[in-house]
């Protein structure tokens, strides 16, 4: 995080992402070729491609959040995403909605409101 928030960074966020991607490819490409030498994307479907692209987009969003947001805002956004996930799980999949989940959600909502008023 310190490297990304430096006033005169040597590399941009995009450069860092490319750097990390190259290191990952050095590990995973040989494994993929070893497992299925003739078919690099063996077992991939359209859904798999979409999930991989969403993961890549999520990585870019995390890098941008680290660059432009402070630590408290990042934690608040993470907690809010957990609250939204719990609510969506309850509505869509009849997931649990018990007292600890409701209390935790209320704490996150109040914290977000208080943080917004302080800013």
C-alpha positions in Angstrom: 0.0 0.0 0.0 2.9 2.4 0.8 4.3 1.8 -2.7 1.0 2.5 -4.4 0.4 5.7 -2.3 3.9 7.1 -2.8 3.9 10.7 -4.1 6.3 9.9 -7.0 5.8 6.2 -7.7 8.4 4.4 -9.8 5.6 2.3 -11.3 1.9 2.9 -11.9 -0.9 0.7 -10.6 -1.2 -0.8 -14.1 2.6 -1.6 -14.1 2.3 -3.3 -10.8 -0.7 -5.4 -12.0 1.3 -6.4 -15.1 4.3 -7.3 -12.9 2.2 -9.5 -10.7 0.5 -11.1 -13.7 3.8 -12.1 -15.2 5.0 -13.8 -12.0 1.7 -15.7 -11.8 2.0 -16.8 -15.4 5.5 -18.1 -14.8 3.9 -20.5 -12.2 0.6 -21.4 -13.8 1.3 -21.7 -17.6 3.9 -24.5 -17.2 1.4 -26.4 -14.9 -1.4 -26.0 -17.5 0.8 -27.1 -20.4 2.0 -30.1 -18.3 -1.6 -31.2 -17.5 -3.0 -30.9 -21.0 -0.3 -30.3 -23.6 -2.6 -30.1 -26.6 -5.4 -28.1 -25.1 -4.4 -25.1 -23.0 -8.0 -24.2 -22.0 -9.1 -27.8 -21.4 -12.3 -27.9 -19.4 -13.1 -24.1 -19.7 -16.6 -23.0 -20.6 -18.1 -19.6 -21.2 -19.0 -19.4 -17.5 -15.4 -20.1 -16.6 -14.1 -17.3 -18.8 -16.6 -14.9 -17.3 -15.6 -15.8 -13.8 -11.9 -15.4 -14.7 -12.6 -12.0 -16.2 -14.5 -10.9 -13.1 -11.6 -12.0 -10.9 -9.3 -9.9 -13.0 -11.6 -7.0 -12.8 -11.8 -7.4 -9.0 -8.0 -7.4 -8.8 -7.9 -4.1 -10.7 -10.6 -2.6 -8.5 -8.7 -3.6 -5.3 -5.6 -1.9 -6.7 -7.5 1.3 -7.4 -9.1 1.2 -3.9 -5.7 0.8 -2.3 -4.4 3.7 -4.4 -7.2 6.2 -3.8 -8.9 5.3 -0.5 -7.9 5.3 3.1 -7.8 2.2 5.3 -11.0 2.9 7.1 -13.0 3.4 3.9 -11.6 0.1 2.5 -12.7 -1.8 5.7 -16.1 -0.1 5.6 -16.6 -1.1 2.0 -15.6 -4.7 2.7 -18.0 -4.9 5.6 -20.8 -3.4 3.5 -20.2 -5.9 0.7 -20.5 -8.7 3.3 -23.8 -7.2 4.5 -25.1 -7.0 0.9 -24.0 -10.6 0.2 -25.8 -11.8 3.4 -29.0 -10.0 2.3 -28.8 -11.3 -1.3 -28.1 -14.8 0.1 -31.2 -14.6 2.3 -33.5 -13.3 -0.5 -32.2 -15.4 -3.4 -31.2 -18.7 -1.7 -33.2 -18.6 1.6 -30.0 -18.2 3.5 -29.9 -17.6 7.3 -30.9 -14.3 8.7 -30.4 -14.7 12.4 -29.7 -12.2 15.2 -25.9 -12.0 14.8 -26.2 -11.2 11.1 -28.8 -8.6 11.7 -26.9 -6.9 14.5 -23.7 -7.0 12.5 -25.4 -5.5 9.5 -26.9 -2.7 11.7 -23.4 -1.9 13.1 -22.0 -1.7 9.6 -24.8 0.6 8.4 -24.5 2.9 11.5 -20.7 3.0 11.0 -21.1 4.0 7.4 -23.5 6.7 8.3 -21.2 8.0 11.0 -18.1 7.9 8.7 -20.0 9.8 6.0 -21.0 12.5 8.5 -17.5 12.9 9.8 -16.1 13.4 6.2 
